[in-house]
Amino acid sequence: MSTILEMRSITKEFPGVKALSDVTLTVEQGEIHAICGENGAGKSTLMKVLSGVYPHGTYDGEIVFDGAPAEFGSISDSERRGVVIIHQELALVPFLSVAENIFLGNETRNRLGMIDWNAANHKAAALLKRVGLDENPTTPVGTLGVGKQQLIEIAKALSKEVKLLILDEPTAALNDTDSEHLLGLLRSLKEHGITSIIISHKLNEIEEIADRTTIIRDGRTIETIDMSEPGSTQDRIIRGMVGRDLEHRYPERTAVVGDEVLRVENWSVDHPTQLGRQIILDASFHVRAGEVIGLAGLMGAGRTELAMSIFGRTYGRNIRGDVYKDGKKIQVRNVAEAISHNLAYATEDRKHYGLNLIDDIRHNISAAALDKLAPRGWVNGNEELRVAEEYRNSLNIKTPNVLDSVGKLSGGNQQKVVLSKWLYTDPDVLILDEPTRGIDVGAKYEIYTIINKMVAAGKAVVVISSELPELLGICDRVYTLAFGRITGELPVAEATQERLMELMTIERDQPLPTKETAS
């Protein structure tokens, strides 16, 4: 096996921060090479150096690709050599068709220089077939799910005669079925000689698919592990990532459950634009003080829609049902009313709905509770700064200054800012929608610890997660959803992944299990 890529002594600095320090990476031809590390370790920065996002001259060190020096000045330069990167935030135009996205900037033209749409659609169909996607090339990308969009990105890469494919957190937003399909595609590409680099926090996937894994910590290379060697386990990867053993993935907690805090009864929600389509059907659940409950369901089950409709009716139309707080019926007609009743919702889409990426960390943390900082109508800037610093320290947000733009932070640290914003409102009920998506095991452990502290203080927490082991590791009870219905409720002591999956796949026209059969 020959070497296709060498990155030698790569050092990259930003003002006040050394993101990479003397990093070395070697990738063999035709392998699937994983890169692991905590959020902010430098993984994405290293790949942006490789792909020309950070052009030659803005970093120290050298890159050799396919036997020749690589001094990429732009993404176009790297793509011409066969290096294609797919970022965690997909770069597709939702209003353009599949074919238009695949060939955007690389259009198929006829002899007159005009775009040949028939040829483009024909080529796009062949590329879609290659990635296992049966879609019409004229379909607008925005109408497709994120799993299919990820495959379209790979089809786009294949159209550029890719030699080295870089995928940054490709399965972070995918369900298990879509994730498995994507991993199978990477194996197929490997059989055709295409080399892949995959950045992922899902260690079970890394263990399953990677030939070798390079661990980066604090901007430095720690080691490269041959995954076929005995002892190449997830625990070894974690130890390299965080610099210590995590004996337990989930911090221990002894539940002290109190009175009921929140009850939702017979909650139904219609689709916001499609008349007659019900998204949530007669859902009922409750959560008590000192308790963590989970909402489990496959993609499209209605978990996020349920949470958003409860939190100030930010999703859906013709919403009906009742919400009780501390035994009293309340109105939550908008976000302000929800906050006034001490409810909080941390969205799954932190970049679009959770944060103002162009504003600083300080303002993002204070945004949901400005009234606490403005008793006379004017925001106390010194107090706002003090609060932001307090949360920076208590939640271990890795930033030199709370006046920095939140958009500069890694995903895990952005998630901590979202949590800080809602913790500052001092909620009685905190709904966390995919709170650990796209973040590393160390940051996950810190967030689990925050959840434990909240319930220890008598708060109630609702966690929506696509990772069943996570729900089983941190919750006291788990509700399952399928096709907009709550199909079961299980104490964690009686729950298994298999049983939860059974309840998550009940068809809409099937009868729900009784309490006896559900347990």
C-alpha positions, -999 to 999 in steps of 0.1 A, spaced: 0 0 0 15 34 -11 12 67 7 -12 92 -9 -10 120 17 16 133 41 11 164 62 43 173 79 47 196 109 15 216 102 12 247 125 -18 271 121 -23 302 143 -52 326 147 -50 358 167 -44 347 203 -49 310 195 -26 283 182 -50 259 166 -25 234 153 10 228 165 34 206 146 7 181 134 18 152 113 -6 130 93 0 101 69 -28 85 49 -23 54 28 -38 49 -7 -73 33 -6 -78 33 32 -105 48 54 -86 70 78 -105 84 108 -95 115 127 -107 118 163 -104 145 190 -124 167 213 -142 197 200 -117 224 194 -88 199 191 -80 211 156 -95 184 134 -116 206 111 -88 232 110 -64 205 98 -87 195 70 -93 231 59 -55 235 56 -54 203 35 -83 214 12 -72 250 6 -98 267 27 -68 280 46 -45 286 16 -8 279 14 12 306 31 -13 310 60 2 280 78 36 265 85 46 230 74 43 211 41 18 188 24 27 161 -1 -3 147 -21 0 118 -46 37 121 -46 40 158 -54 41 190 -32 6 204 -26 4 242 -22 -33 248 -26 -43 284 -27 -80 276 -28 -106 248 -27 -106 249 -65 -69 241 -65 -73 211 -42 -103 198 -62 -83 199 -94 -59 175 -78 -87 153 -66 -91 164 -30 -127 171 -21 -140 181 13 -176 177 25 -182 200 55 -204 193 84 -227 221 73 -237 209 38 -230 234 10 -261 228 -11 -285 254 -26 -320 243 -15 -339 259 -43 -317 244 -71 -322 209 -84 -301 179 -76 -283 181 -109 -278 218 -106 -262 213 -72 -240 184 -84 -225 204 -113 -226 239 -97 -194 256 -108 -185 226 -129 -214 228 -154 -218 205 -184 -216 226 -216 -222 220 -253 -200 232 -282 -216 266 -280 -207 271 -243 -243 268 -232 -253 245 -203 -265 212 -216 -292 203 -192 -301 170 -208 -265 158 -205 -263 172 -169 -294 154 -158 -282 122 -174 -248 123 -157 -264 133 -124 -287 102 -126 -257 80 -131 -239 96 -101 -270 92 -80 -272 55 -89 -236 51 -79 -243 65 -44 -275 44 -41 -299 72 -44 -331 68 -65 -341 104 -70 -351 125 -101 -322 148 -109 -346 177 -114 -359 174 -78 -352 206 -57 -326 197 -30 -345 215 -3 -373 190 -5 -350 161 4 -340 149 39 -305 155 53 -295 118 47 -302 121 10 -285 155 9 -254 140 23 -253 114 -5 -258 142 -31 -227 159 -17 -208 126 -22 -222 124 -58 -210 159 -63 -175 149 -51 -175 119 -75 -183 142 -104 -149 159 -98 -129 126 -101 -121 126 -64 -90 107 -52 -92 117 -15 -126 123 0 -128 142 33 -160 140 53 -165 162 84 -190 146 108 -210 130 79 -234 110 101 -239 136 129 -274 145 117 -284 111 102 -305 83 117 -291 48 121 -304 36 87 -290 66 67 -257 63 87 -253 26 78 -260 34 42 -234 61 41 -208 39 58 -216 11 33 -210 37 5 -176 45 19 -167 8 19 -178 7 -18 -157 37 -27 -127 21 -10 -131 -10 -32 -129 14 -62 -96 29 -49 -109 61 -34 -93 71 -2 -114 86 26 -107 107 57 -136 108 81 -139 131 111 -165 117 136 -174 116 173 -193 84 169 -167 60 181 -187 29 173 -187 39 137 -150 46 138 -144 12 153 -166 -4 126 -152 13 94 -117 28 99 -85 11 89 -65 36 110 -73 64 134 -53 94 142 -60 112 175 -55 149 179 -56 167 212 -51 204 218 -38 209 183 -12 182 185 -10 147 171 -12 121 199 -10 88 180 -22 69 150 -38 36 158 -40 5 135 -76 -5 141 -69 -41 133 -44 -44 162 -56 -60 195 -66 -34 220 -77 -8 194 -109 -2 214 -131 28 219 -116 32 254 -81 36 239 -94 63 216 -112 81 244 -80 80 265 -61 96 237 -87 122 231 -93 135 266 -59 125 282 -75 103 308 -98 73 312 -135 78 313 -145 48 334 -181 55 329 -195 72 297 -224 85 318 -219 101 353 -236 82 381 -267 98 396 -291 87 423 -326 100 413 -346 118 440 -379 124 422 -404 150 435 -437 163 425 -449 166 389 -437 198 373 -450 196 337 -478 176 322 -489 177 285 -523 161 277 -539 152 244 -515 174 224 -521 175 186 -504 195 160 -511 200 123 -484 205 96 -477 243 92 -483 243 54 -499 209 44 -536 211 52 -551 181 68 -518 165 78 -513 158 115 -478 157 128 -486 150 165 -516 130 175 -530 131 211 -496 130 228 -495 129 266 -465 128 289 -453 142 322 -421 150 340 -414 154 377 -389 175 397 -355 158 399 -363 136 369 -348 132 334 -371 118 308 -362 109 273 -381 112 240 -370 84 215 -381 81 180 -369 76 144 -364 105 121 -397 121 113 -415 106 144 -423 141 156 -400 146 186 -387 180 177 -422 191 164 -437 181 198 -411 201 217 -413 232 195 -451 233 196 -451 231 234 -424 258 237 -444 288 226 -460 272 195 -429 278 174 -440 249 151 -473 239 136 -508 251 133 -542 242 148 -525 232 180 -548 218 206 -543 201 240 -535 212 275 -503 221 293 -501 220 331 -473 235 352 -471 225 389 -507 212 386 -521 244 371 -532 248 335 -511 274 316 -511 291 283 -479 289 261 -490 309 231 -456 323 223 -420 320 235 -423 349 260 -451 331 277 -432 298 278 -402 316 294 -424 333 319 -436 299 330 -400 288 335 -399 266 305 -368 264 283 -360 247 250 -325 242 236 -330 235 199 -313 208 179 -302 233 153 -280 256 173 -265 274 142 -299 285 129 -322 288 159 -300 286 190 -274 312 184 -266 345 167 -233 334 151 -222 369 142 -227 382 177 -204 377 207 -206 350 234 -217 375 260 -248 387 241 -258 351 232 -257 340 268 -279 369 280 -303 369 251 -332 349 267 -332 367 300 -323 404 293 -349 415 318 -327 402 346 -300 426 335 -322 456 329 -342 464 360 -346 500 348 -349 493 311 -312 496 304 -289 466 302 -262 466 328 -232 459 306 -209 451 335 -233 426 350 -238 411 316 -201 406 312 -199 391 347 -227 366 340 -210 356 307 -177 350 325 -194 330 352 -209 306 326 -176 305 307 -159 292 337 -187 269 351 -194 252 318 -157 252 307 -164 271 274 -130 271 257 -125 307 245 -100 333 255 -127 360 257 -165 362 260 -164 392 236 -154 368 208 -179 359 181 -198 327 190 -194 316 154 -157 310 160 -163 284 186 -162 246 180 -195 228 179 -192 215 215 -184 250 228 -213 265 209 -236 239 225 -223 250 259 -232 286 250 -268 275 241 -270 257 275 -257 288 293 -283 310 276 -312 288 289 -296 280 323 -294 317 329 -332 319 326 -333 295 357 -359 272 341 -380 246 361 -382 225 329 -354 223 304 -361 205 270 -328 195 253 -332 186 217 -302 165 205 -279 182 231 -248 161 223 -251 159 185 -217 164 168 -197 168 199 -170 147 214 -171 122 243 -154 146 268 -179 174 260 -208 149 262 -197 139 297 -196 176 307 -232 181 294 -244 150 312 -229 164 344 -247 197 339 -280 177 335 -273 159 367 -267 191 386 -300 205 373 -321 176 385 -302 175 417 -314 211 423 -350 199 417 -353 209 381 -369 186 354 -352 178 322 -366 164 289 -340 149 265 -346 142 229 -319 120 214 -313 98 184 -288 78 204 -306 51 224 -276 43 246 -275 79 256 -311 79 267 -306 47 286 -275 61 302 -289 94 315 -327 91 318 -351 78 344 -380 71 320 -382 70 282 -412 78 261 -412 65 225 -428 82 195 -437 68 161 -456 87 133 -466 114 157 -480 92 185 -465 84 218 -463 46 216 -449 36 250 -434 47 283 -407 26 300 -386 30 331 -350 28 322 -346 -2 345 -370 -21 322 -359 -7 289 -335 -21 263 -325 -7 229 -344 -36 212 -376 -29 232 -374 8 225 -369 1 188 -400 -21 187 -421 8 202 -405 33 178 -415 14 147 -452 9 154 -472 20 123 -498 47 126 -527 23 120 -515 -3 144 -530 -5 179 -508 8 208 -495 -17 234 -511 -18 268 -492 -8 299 -486 -45 306 -473 -54 271 -453 -22 269 -432 -33 298 
